[in-house]
Amino acid sequence: MKKQIFLLIALIGCFSFSSAQTSDSPWAVNIGANLVSIQDDAIDSDTGFGAPAISLSRYIMSGFSIGAQYSLNSLDIKNSSIDYSSIDAILKYNLVEGDFLPYLFGGYGLSNFNKDSDAEGMFPSVGAGRTILGGVGLNYFISDKLAINASTSYRSSSEKATYNHLQHVVGFSYVFGAQDTDNDGVSDKKDICPEVPGLKEFEGCPDTDGDGIPDNKDACPEEAGTPELNGCPDADGDGIADKDDACPDAAGEASMNGCPDSDGDGVADNVDKCPQKSGDASNEGCPLDDSDGDGIPDKDDSCPNESGEAANNGCPVAPQKLIDFIQGENSTLLFKASSSVISNDSKVKLSELKAILMEYPSASIMIEGHASSDGSMKYNQKLSEERAASVKDALISLGISDTRLETSAYGETRPAKDNSNAAGRKANRRVKFQRRVEIKVVE
């Protein structure tokens, strides 16, 4: 018997704490053996070892469970062999929840120390007494449902033919009753994905692509990826997940949705119609038309067919010789009253102008005809037109292309001097060259 007591104490000492039934698995059934020892020095008795000890309990709330326990034993009291039995209602309280769990319990029931084998009933009046009990217990789960259980309790039963005693129980507990909709071994209460079979390490969620990231946290559950990209793959290694990458097979930049910009023109290759040639975003990444090759796109070039400078809106800068001519005394051609005939003095000036225009074939000029206030406005308008045409014809005869010459006429509306005197009217019969490379013919 001493060996049996030592074995039971050793088992109790070795058992670790574990979860008993909880709200997750509310029902538990325990089956085991028990030791009973009388706690009265005046009574000569030995510790009894017996079986079974059976209990059934149900978790109710906040760590509390209720249940019932029934046990059988036999022991020697006063040199007599006694059959022992007990049945109790139990209230149990789990101290903590987790992998390791101690618990306290108390209860009320009946204990029978029966000396008469012929006594009728499981708890005859002789040798049976009401019992109040309290104790502690431990559980250690060896699987999701099965645990090793050990408990000890002090049982007070002081009625006639009964004794205060200790009862130690060791055995196995089986918990059940948890709902597991997807049958993955993780109860619905603990299962984050209760309707999809999953893995315990992922709290019941699956990992479809096997990348170590559960589907409920995986932005790409069907494709293996990395934690840095929330489970999504990055085929080109540019740090942009393939699902967000407009060019998943070519490393690019986040600012261009994962696409490269091979020609560096700010237009991503996937939308650049000229990916190997720097262009303009407004022209789908292709260079803008530049007919004259001066580096200024035709759309911004005031002289698209003539090479020029950006400072002059794409037009060539007027040659200095022409500018000097226009700003000098020779830039004015005077005419006689009511005449469009070019004087010899004016012909010399036109010869000088012709030489400059021949030297700079890209230069073009405007010829404006004017008249003094002599005569009617209608007459003066017609006369200014004839003077402008006369100068144009003279330049054409000198070899200047008519495409480089334009004319306009203003009659008497734009006088250079006062028309109220003869000197002023004479000065208004003229041709004037402006800095804009224009020739103005004035009457």
TIFISE-631573 format. One record per residue (C-alpha): x, y negated, z; residue in one letter. Coordinates in Angstrom, 1 decimal, m for minus. Example, Ala and Ser with C-alpha at 12.3 -4.5 7.8 and 13.67 -1.06 7.14 Angstrom:
+--------+--------+--------+------+
:   east :  north :     up : code :
+--------+--------+--------+------+
:   12.3 :    4.5 :    7.8 :    A :
:   13.7 :    1.1 :    7.1 :    S :
+--------+--------+--------+------+
***
This chain:
+--------+--------+--------+------+
:   east :  north :     up : code :
+--------+--------+--------+------+
:    0.0 :    0.0 :    0.0 :    M :
:    2.9 :   m2.4 :    0.8 :    K :
:    4.1 :   m1.9 :   m2.8 :    K :
:    0.7 :   m2.8 :   m4.1 :    Q :
:    0.6 :   m6.0 :   m2.0 :    I :
:    4.1 :   m7.0 :   m3.2 :    F :
:    3.1 :   m6.4 :   m6.8 :    L :
:    0.0 :   m8.6 :   m6.6 :    L :
:    1.9 :  m11.4 :   m4.9 :    I :
:    4.6 :  m11.2 :   m7.5 :    A :
:    2.0 :  m11.4 :  m10.3 :    L :
:    0.4 :  m14.4 :   m8.7 :    I :
:    3.7 :  m16.1 :   m8.4 :    G :
:    4.6 :  m15.5 :  m12.0 :    C :
:    1.4 :  m16.7 :  m13.6 :    F :
:    1.6 :  m20.2 :  m15.2 :    S :
:   m1.3 :  m22.6 :  m15.5 :    F :
:   m3.3 :  m22.7 :  m18.7 :    S :
:   m6.7 :  m23.8 :  m20.0 :    S :
:   m9.7 :  m22.1 :  m18.6 :    A :
:  m13.0 :  m22.6 :  m20.3 :    Q :
:  m13.8 :  m26.2 :  m21.2 :    T :
:  m16.4 :  m28.0 :  m23.2 :    S :
:  m14.7 :  m26.6 :  m26.2 :    D :
:  m15.0 :  m22.9 :  m25.1 :    S :
:  m17.7 :  m23.1 :  m22.4 :    P :
:  m18.1 :  m19.4 :  m21.5 :    W :
:  m15.5 :  m17.2 :  m19.7 :    A :
:  m15.6 :  m13.7 :  m18.4 :    V :
:  m13.0 :  m12.3 :  m16.0 :    N :
:  m12.2 :   m8.6 :  m15.4 :    I :
:   m9.5 :   m7.5 :  m13.0 :    G :
:   m8.6 :   m5.9 :   m9.7 :    A :
:   m8.7 :   m7.4 :   m6.2 :    N :
:   m6.9 :   m7.2 :   m2.8 :    L :
:   m8.8 :   m7.7 :    0.4 :    V :
:   m7.2 :   m8.3 :    3.8 :    S :
:   m9.0 :   m8.8 :    7.2 :    I :
:   m8.1 :  m12.1 :    8.9 :    Q :
:   m8.6 :  m11.0 :   12.6 :    D :
:   m5.5 :  m10.0 :   14.7 :    D :
:   m7.8 :   m8.2 :   17.0 :    A :
:   m8.9 :   m5.8 :   14.2 :    I :
:   m6.6 :   m3.0 :   13.2 :    D :
:   m6.9 :   m2.9 :    9.4 :    S :
:   m4.9 :   m2.4 :    6.2 :    D :
:   m5.1 :   m4.4 :    3.0 :    T :
:   m7.3 :   m2.7 :    0.5 :    G :
:   m6.7 :   m2.6 :   m3.3 :    F :
:   m9.7 :   m2.0 :   m5.5 :    G :
:  m11.5 :   m2.6 :   m8.8 :    A :
:  m13.3 :   m4.0 :  m10.6 :    P :
:  m13.5 :   m7.7 :   m9.9 :    A :
:  m15.9 :   m9.2 :  m12.5 :    I :
:  m17.0 :  m12.8 :  m13.0 :    S :
:  m18.9 :  m14.8 :  m15.6 :    L :
:  m18.8 :  m18.6 :  m15.6 :    S :
:  m20.1 :  m21.5 :  m17.7 :    R :
:  m18.5 :  m24.9 :  m18.2 :    Y :
:  m21.0 :  m27.7 :  m17.4 :    I :
:  m19.2 :  m31.1 :  m17.5 :    M :
:  m16.3 :  m33.2 :  m16.2 :    S :
:  m14.1 :  m30.2 :  m15.4 :    G :
:  m16.8 :  m28.3 :  m13.4 :    F :
:  m18.0 :  m24.8 :  m14.1 :    S :
:  m20.6 :  m22.6 :  m12.4 :    I :
:  m20.6 :  m18.8 :  m12.3 :    G :
:  m20.9 :  m15.5 :  m10.4 :    A :
:  m18.4 :  m12.9 :   m9.2 :    Q :
:  m18.8 :   m9.3 :   m8.2 :    Y :
:  m16.1 :   m7.1 :   m6.8 :    S :
:  m15.6 :   m3.6 :   m5.3 :    L :
:  m12.8 :   m2.4 :   m2.9 :    N :
:  m12.0 :    0.0 :   m0.1 :    S :
:   m9.9 :   m0.5 :    3.0 :    L :
:   m9.2 :    1.0 :    6.4 :    D :
:  m10.7 :   m0.8 :    9.4 :    I :
:  m10.2 :    0.7 :   12.9 :    K :
:   m9.0 :    3.9 :   11.3 :    N :
:  m12.2 :    4.2 :    9.3 :    S :
:  m12.5 :    4.1 :    5.5 :    S :
:  m14.7 :    1.2 :    4.5 :    I :
:  m16.3 :    0.5 :    1.1 :    D :
:  m16.2 :   m3.2 :    0.4 :    Y :
:  m18.4 :   m5.1 :   m2.1 :    S :
:  m19.1 :   m8.8 :   m2.7 :    S :
:  m21.3 :  m10.9 :   m4.9 :    I :
:  m20.9 :  m14.7 :   m4.9 :    D :
:  m22.1 :  m17.8 :   m6.7 :    A :
:  m19.1 :  m19.9 :   m7.7 :    I :
:  m18.5 :  m23.6 :   m8.4 :    L :
:  m15.1 :  m24.2 :  m10.1 :    K :
:  m13.3 :  m27.5 :  m10.8 :    Y :
:  m10.4 :  m27.7 :  m13.4 :    N :
:   m7.8 :  m30.0 :  m12.0 :    L :
:   m6.5 :  m31.0 :  m15.5 :    V :
:   m7.1 :  m30.1 :  m19.1 :    E :
:   m4.3 :  m29.0 :  m21.4 :    G :
:   m2.1 :  m26.0 :  m22.0 :    D :
:   m1.6 :  m25.5 :  m18.2 :    F :
:   m4.5 :  m25.7 :  m15.8 :    L :
:   m4.9 :  m25.0 :  m12.1 :    P :
:   m8.4 :  m25.0 :  m10.6 :    Y :
:  m10.2 :  m25.1 :   m7.3 :    L :
:  m13.3 :  m23.1 :   m6.5 :    F :
:  m15.8 :  m22.6 :   m3.8 :    G :
:  m19.0 :  m20.6 :   m3.3 :    G :
:  m21.6 :  m18.8 :   m1.3 :    Y :
:  m22.6 :  m15.1 :   m1.4 :    G :
:  m22.7 :  m11.8 :    0.4 :    L :
:  m19.9 :   m9.5 :    1.5 :    S :
:  m20.6 :   m5.9 :    2.6 :    N :
:  m18.3 :   m3.8 :    4.9 :    F :
:  m20.3 :   m0.6 :    4.7 :    N :
:  m19.4 :    2.3 :    7.0 :    K :
:  m22.4 :    4.3 :    6.2 :    D :
:  m22.3 :    5.9 :    2.8 :    S :
:  m25.9 :    6.9 :    3.2 :    D :
:  m27.1 :    3.3 :    3.8 :    A :
:  m29.6 :    2.3 :    1.2 :    E :
:  m29.1 :   m0.7 :   m1.2 :    G :
:  m26.0 :   m2.4 :   m2.5 :    M :
:  m26.0 :   m4.8 :    0.5 :    F :
:  m27.8 :   m3.0 :    3.4 :    P :
:  m28.5 :   m5.1 :    6.5 :    S :
:  m25.9 :   m3.2 :    8.5 :    V :
:  m22.4 :   m4.3 :    7.5 :    G :
:  m23.4 :   m7.1 :    5.1 :    A :
:  m23.3 :  m10.8 :    5.8 :    G :
:  m23.5 :  m14.2 :    4.2 :    R :
:  m20.2 :  m15.6 :    3.1 :    T :
:  m18.8 :  m19.0 :    2.4 :    I :
:  m15.6 :  m19.1 :    0.4 :    L :
:  m13.0 :  m21.5 :   m1.1 :    G :
:   m9.8 :  m21.0 :   m3.0 :    G :
:   m7.4 :  m21.8 :   m5.9 :    V :
:   m6.7 :  m20.1 :   m9.2 :    G :
:   m4.5 :  m20.2 :  m12.2 :    L :
:   m4.9 :  m19.2 :  m15.9 :    N :
:   m2.3 :  m18.5 :  m18.5 :    Y :
:   m3.6 :  m18.0 :  m22.1 :    F :
:   m1.7 :  m15.4 :  m24.2 :    I :
:   m3.9 :  m16.2 :  m27.2 :    S :
:   m6.6 :  m18.7 :  m28.1 :    D :
:   m9.2 :  m16.6 :  m26.4 :    K :
:   m7.4 :  m14.3 :  m23.9 :    L :
:   m5.8 :  m15.4 :  m20.6 :    A :
:   m4.2 :  m13.8 :  m17.6 :    I :
:   m5.9 :  m14.9 :  m14.4 :    N :
:   m4.9 :  m15.0 :  m10.8 :    A :
:   m6.8 :  m16.5 :   m7.8 :    S :
:   m6.9 :  m16.3 :   m4.0 :    T :
:   m9.7 :  m17.3 :   m1.7 :    S :
:  m10.6 :  m17.5 :    2.0 :    Y :
:  m14.0 :  m15.9 :    2.7 :    R :
:  m15.8 :  m16.7 :    6.0 :    S :
:  m18.3 :  m14.0 :    7.0 :    S :
:  m18.8 :  m13.8 :   10.7 :    S :
:  m22.0 :  m12.0 :   11.1 :    E :
:  m22.2 :   m8.7 :   12.9 :    K :
:  m20.1 :   m5.9 :   11.3 :    A :
:  m18.5 :   m8.4 :    8.9 :    T :
:  m15.1 :  m10.1 :    9.0 :    Y :
:  m13.4 :  m13.2 :    7.8 :    N :
:  m11.0 :  m12.1 :    5.0 :    H :
:   m8.8 :  m13.1 :    2.1 :    L :
:   m9.5 :  m11.9 :   m1.4 :    Q :
:   m6.9 :  m12.0 :   m4.2 :    H :
:   m7.9 :  m11.3 :   m7.7 :    V :
:   m5.7 :  m10.7 :  m10.7 :    V :
:   m7.0 :   m9.8 :  m14.2 :    G :
:   m7.8 :  m11.1 :  m17.7 :    F :
:  m10.1 :  m13.9 :  m18.8 :    S :
:  m11.8 :  m14.1 :  m22.1 :    Y :
:  m13.3 :  m17.5 :  m23.2 :    V :
:  m15.9 :  m17.8 :  m25.9 :    F :
:  m18.8 :  m19.9 :  m27.2 :    G :
:  m16.8 :  m22.5 :  m29.1 :    A :
:  m18.2 :  m23.4 :  m32.6 :    Q :
:  m15.8 :  m22.9 :  m35.5 :    D :
:  m17.8 :  m23.8 :  m38.6 :    T :
:  m14.9 :  m23.2 :  m41.0 :    D :
:  m13.6 :  m20.1 :  m39.3 :    N :
:  m10.0 :  m21.3 :  m39.2 :    D :
:   m9.4 :  m20.5 :  m35.6 :    G :
:   m9.7 :  m24.2 :  m34.5 :    V :
:  m13.0 :  m25.0 :  m32.7 :    S :
:  m15.1 :  m27.8 :  m34.1 :    D :
:  m14.4 :  m30.0 :  m31.1 :    K :
:  m10.7 :  m29.9 :  m31.8 :    K :
:  m11.0 :  m29.6 :  m35.6 :    D :
:  m10.5 :  m32.9 :  m37.4 :    I :
:  m11.6 :  m31.2 :  m40.6 :    C :
:  m14.4 :  m28.9 :  m39.1 :    P :
:  m15.9 :  m28.0 :  m42.5 :    E :
:  m12.7 :  m27.1 :  m44.3 :    V :
:  m10.4 :  m24.2 :  m43.2 :    P :
:   m7.1 :  m25.6 :  m42.1 :    G :
:   m4.0 :  m25.0 :  m39.9 :    L :
:   m3.7 :  m25.3 :  m36.2 :    K :
:   m0.5 :  m27.5 :  m36.5 :    E :
:   m2.6 :  m30.0 :  m38.4 :    F :
:   m5.6 :  m29.9 :  m36.0 :    E :
:   m7.7 :  m27.8 :  m38.3 :    G :
:   m7.0 :  m29.7 :  m41.5 :    C :
:   m5.5 :  m28.1 :  m44.6 :    P :
:   m2.3 :  m29.0 :  m46.5 :    D :
:   m3.3 :  m28.2 :  m50.0 :    T :
:   m0.1 :  m29.2 :  m51.7 :    D :
:    2.2 :  m27.8 :  m49.0 :    G :
:    4.2 :  m31.0 :  m48.5 :    D :
:    3.9 :  m31.0 :  m44.7 :    G :
:    1.3 :  m33.8 :  m44.7 :    I :
:   m2.3 :  m32.7 :  m43.9 :    P :
:   m4.9 :  m33.5 :  m46.5 :    D :
:   m6.7 :  m36.0 :  m44.2 :    N :
:   m3.5 :  m38.1 :  m44.1 :    K :
:   m2.4 :  m37.3 :  m47.6 :    D :
:   m3.2 :  m40.0 :  m50.3 :    A :
:   m2.4 :  m37.3 :  m52.9 :    C :
:   m3.6 :  m34.0 :  m51.4 :    P :
:   m3.2 :  m32.1 :  m54.7 :    E :
:    0.4 :  m33.2 :  m55.4 :    E :
:    3.4 :  m32.7 :  m53.1 :    A :
:    4.9 :  m36.0 :  m52.0 :    G :
:    6.8 :  m37.7 :  m49.3 :    T :
:    5.8 :  m39.2 :  m45.9 :    P :
:    7.1 :  m42.6 :  m47.1 :    E :
:    4.5 :  m42.7 :  m49.8 :    L :
:    1.7 :  m41.2 :  m47.8 :    N :
:    2.1 :  m37.8 :  m49.4 :    G :
:    2.2 :  m39.0 :  m53.0 :    C :
:    5.0 :  m38.0 :  m55.5 :    P :
:    7.3 :  m40.5 :  m57.2 :    D :
:    8.6 :  m38.9 :  m60.3 :    A :
:   10.9 :  m41.8 :  m61.4 :    D :
:   12.2 :  m42.5 :  m57.9 :    G :
:   11.5 :  m46.2 :  m58.0 :    D :
:    9.7 :  m46.2 :  m54.7 :    G :
:    6.3 :  m46.6 :  m56.3 :    I :
:    3.9 :  m43.7 :  m56.0 :    A :
:    3.0 :  m42.1 :  m59.3 :    D :
:   m0.7 :  m42.9 :  m58.7 :    K :
:    0.1 :  m46.6 :  m58.5 :    D :
:    2.8 :  m46.6 :  m61.2 :    D :
:    1.9 :  m47.7 :  m64.7 :    A :
:    5.1 :  m46.1 :  m65.9 :    C :
:    5.5 :  m43.0 :  m63.6 :    P :
:    8.4 :  m41.5 :  m65.8 :    D :
:   10.4 :  m44.7 :  m66.0 :    A :
:   11.9 :  m46.5 :  m63.0 :    A :
:   10.6 :  m50.0 :  m62.8 :    G :
:    9.7 :  m52.8 :  m60.4 :    E :
:    6.8 :  m53.3 :  m58.1 :    A :
:    6.1 :  m56.7 :  m59.6 :    S :
:    5.5 :  m55.0 :  m62.9 :    M :
:    3.4 :  m52.1 :  m61.6 :    N :
:    6.3 :  m49.8 :  m61.6 :    G :
:    7.4 :  m50.4 :  m65.2 :    C :
:   10.8 :  m51.6 :  m66.5 :    P :
:   11.4 :  m54.8 :  m68.4 :    D :
:   14.2 :  m53.7 :  m70.8 :    S :
:   14.6 :  m57.1 :  m72.6 :    D :
:   14.2 :  m59.2 :  m69.4 :    G :
:   11.5 :  m61.4 :  m70.9 :    D :
:    9.1 :  m61.0 :  m68.0 :    G :
:    6.8 :  m58.7 :  m69.9 :    V :
:    6.7 :  m55.1 :  m68.8 :    A :
:    7.7 :  m52.5 :  m71.4 :    D :
:    4.3 :  m50.8 :  m71.3 :    N :
:    2.6 :  m53.9 :  m72.6 :    V :
:    5.5 :  m55.4 :  m74.5 :    D :
:    5.1 :  m54.9 :  m78.2 :    K :
:    8.8 :  m55.8 :  m78.7 :    C :
:   10.4 :  m54.1 :  m75.6 :    P :
:   13.9 :  m54.3 :  m76.9 :    Q :
:   13.8 :  m57.9 :  m78.0 :    K :
:   13.2 :  m60.8 :  m75.6 :    S :
:    9.9 :  m62.6 :  m76.4 :    G :
:    7.1 :  m64.6 :  m75.0 :    D :
:    4.3 :  m63.4 :  m72.8 :    A :
:    1.7 :  m65.4 :  m74.9 :    S :
:    2.9 :  m63.3 :  m77.9 :    N :
:    2.7 :  m59.9 :  m76.2 :    E :
:    6.4 :  m59.9 :  m75.5 :    G :
:    7.5 :  m60.6 :  m79.0 :    C :
:    9.5 :  m63.7 :  m80.1 :    P :
:    7.4 :  m66.6 :  m81.3 :    L :
:    7.6 :  m67.6 :  m85.0 :    D :
:   10.4 :  m70.1 :  m85.7 :    D :
:   10.3 :  m70.7 :  m89.4 :    S :
:   13.2 :  m73.1 :  m89.5 :    D :
:   15.4 :  m71.1 :  m87.0 :    G :
:   16.1 :  m74.1 :  m84.8 :    D :
:   15.1 :  m72.2 :  m81.6 :    G :
:   11.9 :  m74.1 :  m81.2 :    I :
:    8.7 :  m72.0 :  m81.8 :    P :
:    6.5 :  m73.2 :  m84.6 :    D :
:    3.7 :  m73.9 :  m82.2 :    K :
:    5.9 :  m76.4 :  m80.4 :    D :
:    7.7 :  m77.7 :  m83.5 :    D :
:    6.6 :  m80.9 :  m85.0 :    S :
:    8.7 :  m80.0 :  m88.0 :    C :
:    8.3 :  m76.2 :  m88.3 :    P :
:   10.0 :  m76.0 :  m91.7 :    N :
:   12.9 :  m78.3 :  m90.9 :    E :
:   15.6 :  m77.5 :  m88.4 :    S :
:   15.6 :  m80.1 :  m85.6 :    G :
:   16.3 :  m80.7 :  m82.0 :    E :
:   14.2 :  m80.0 :  m78.9 :    A :
:   14.6 :  m83.6 :  m77.7 :    A :
:   12.9 :  m84.7 :  m81.0 :    N :
:   10.1 :  m82.1 :  m80.8 :    N :
:   11.8 :  m79.8 :  m83.3 :    G :
:   12.4 :  m82.5 :  m85.9 :    C :
:   15.8 :  m83.6 :  m87.1 :    P :
:   17.2 :  m86.8 :  m85.6 :    V :
:   17.2 :  m89.7 :  m88.0 :    A :
:   20.7 :  m90.2 :  m89.5 :    P :
:   22.5 :  m93.2 :  m87.9 :    Q :
:   23.1 :  m94.7 :  m91.4 :    K :
:   19.4 :  m94.7 :  m92.1 :    L :
:   18.6 :  m96.1 :  m88.6 :    I :
:   21.1 :  m98.9 :  m89.2 :    D :
:   19.6 :  m99.6 :  m92.6 :    F :
:   16.1 :  m99.9 :  m91.2 :    I :
:   17.2 : m102.2 :  m88.4 :    Q :
:   19.2 : m104.4 :  m90.7 :    G :
:   18.3 : m107.3 :  m93.1 :    E :
:   18.1 : m105.0 :  m96.1 :    N :
:   15.1 : m103.3 :  m94.7 :    S :
:   12.7 : m106.0 :  m96.0 :    T :
:   11.6 : m106.2 :  m99.7 :    L :
:    9.9 : m109.5 : m100.6 :    L :
:    7.5 : m110.0 : m103.5 :    F :
:    6.2 : m113.0 : m105.4 :    K :
:    2.6 : m114.1 : m104.9 :    A :
:    0.0 : m111.9 : m106.7 :    S :
:    2.8 : m109.6 : m107.9 :    S :
:    3.9 : m106.0 : m107.3 :    S :
:    7.1 : m106.3 : m109.4 :    V :
:   10.3 : m105.4 : m107.6 :    I :
:   12.9 : m108.1 : m107.7 :    S :
:   16.5 : m107.5 : m108.7 :    N :
:   17.5 : m108.3 : m105.1 :    D :
:   15.1 : m105.6 : m103.8 :    S :
:   16.4 : m103.1 : m106.4 :    K :
:   19.8 : m103.5 : m104.9 :    V :
:   18.3 : m102.7 : m101.5 :    K :
:   16.5 :  m99.7 : m102.9 :    L :
:   19.7 :  m98.4 : m104.4 :    S :
:   21.3 :  m98.6 : m101.0 :    E :
:   18.3 :  m96.7 :  m99.5 :    L :
:   18.4 :  m94.1 : m102.3 :    K :
:   22.1 :  m93.4 : m101.5 :    A :
:   21.3 :  m92.8 :  m97.8 :    I :
:   18.3 :  m90.5 :  m98.7 :    L :
:   20.4 :  m88.5 : m101.1 :    M :
:   23.0 :  m88.0 :  m98.3 :    E :
:   20.3 :  m86.8 :  m95.9 :    Y :
:   17.9 :  m84.7 :  m97.9 :    P :
:   15.8 :  m83.8 :  m94.9 :    S :
:   14.8 :  m87.4 :  m94.2 :    A :
:   11.3 :  m88.6 :  m95.2 :    S :
:   10.0 :  m92.2 :  m95.3 :    I :
:    6.7 :  m94.0 :  m95.1 :    M :
:    6.0 :  m97.0 :  m97.5 :    I :
:    3.5 :  m99.5 :  m96.2 :    E :
:    2.1 : m102.3 :  m98.4 :    G :
:    1.1 : m105.7 :  m97.1 :    H :
:   m0.2 : m109.0 :  m98.5 :    A :
:   m0.5 : m112.6 :  m97.4 :    S :
:   m3.8 : m114.3 :  m96.9 :    S :
:   m4.0 : m115.9 : m100.4 :    D :
:   m7.1 : m114.7 : m102.2 :    G :
:   m9.9 : m112.5 : m101.0 :    S :
:   m9.4 : m109.6 :  m98.5 :    M :
:  m10.4 : m107.1 : m101.2 :    K :
:   m7.9 : m108.5 : m103.7 :    Y :
:   m5.1 : m108.5 : m101.0 :    N :
:   m5.9 : m104.9 : m100.1 :    Q :
:   m5.6 : m103.8 : m103.7 :    K :
:   m2.4 : m105.8 : m104.1 :    L :
:   m0.8 : m104.2 : m101.0 :    S :
:   m1.6 : m100.8 : m102.4 :    E :
:    0.0 : m101.7 : m105.8 :    E :
:    3.2 : m102.9 : m104.0 :    R :
:    3.5 :  m99.7 : m102.0 :    A :
:    3.0 :  m97.6 : m105.1 :    A :
:    5.6 :  m99.8 : m107.0 :    S :
:    8.3 :  m99.1 : m104.4 :    V :
:    7.4 :  m95.4 : m104.3 :    K :
:    7.7 :  m95.2 : m108.1 :    D :
:   11.0 :  m97.0 : m108.0 :    A :
:   12.5 :  m94.5 : m105.5 :    L :
:   11.2 :  m91.6 : m107.5 :    I :
:   12.8 :  m93.0 : m110.6 :    S :
:   16.1 :  m93.1 : m108.5 :    L :
:   15.8 :  m89.4 : m107.9 :    G :
:   14.0 :  m89.2 : m104.6 :    I :
:   11.3 :  m86.5 : m104.5 :    S :
:    7.8 :  m87.7 : m104.1 :    D :
:    7.3 :  m85.1 : m101.3 :    T :
:    9.6 :  m87.2 :  m99.1 :    R :
:    7.6 :  m90.4 :  m99.7 :    L :
:    4.3 :  m91.5 :  m98.3 :    E :
:    2.4 :  m94.8 :  m98.8 :    T :
:   m0.2 :  m96.7 :  m96.9 :    S :
:   m1.6 : m100.3 :  m97.4 :    A :
:   m3.0 : m102.8 :  m95.0 :    Y :
:   m3.7 : m105.9 :  m97.1 :    G :
:   m3.6 : m109.1 :  m95.1 :    E :
:   m4.5 : m107.5 :  m91.8 :    T :
:   m1.0 : m107.1 :  m90.4 :    R :
:    0.9 : m110.3 :  m91.0 :    P :
:    4.5 : m110.6 :  m89.9 :    A :
:    4.4 : m114.5 :  m89.8 :    K :
:    1.8 : m117.2 :  m89.7 :    D :
:   m0.3 : m117.4 :  m92.9 :    N :
:   m1.2 : m121.0 :  m92.3 :    S :
:    2.0 : m122.3 :  m94.0 :    N :
:    3.9 : m121.4 :  m97.1 :    A :
:    7.0 : m120.1 :  m95.3 :    A :
:    4.8 : m117.7 :  m93.3 :    G :
:    2.9 : m116.5 :  m96.3 :    R :
:    6.2 : m115.9 :  m98.2 :    K :
:    7.6 : m113.8 :  m95.3 :    A :
:    4.4 : m111.7 :  m95.3 :    N :
:    5.1 : m110.5 :  m98.8 :    R :
:    7.6 : m107.8 :  m97.8 :    R :
:    8.7 : m104.2 :  m97.4 :    V :
:   10.0 : m103.2 :  m93.9 :    K :
:   11.9 : m100.0 :  m92.8 :    F :
:   11.1 :  m98.9 :  m89.2 :    Q :
:   13.2 :  m96.6 :  m86.9 :    R :
:   10.6 :  m93.9 :  m87.5 :    R :
:   12.1 :  m93.6 :  m91.0 :    V :
:    9.3 :  m95.5 :  m92.6 :    E :
:    9.5 :  m98.2 :  m95.4 :    I :
:    6.9 : m100.9 :  m95.0 :    K :
:    6.1 : m103.1 :  m98.0 :    V :
:    4.8 : m106.4 :  m96.9 :    V :
:    3.3 : m109.4 :  m99.0 :    E :
+--------+--------+--------+------+
***
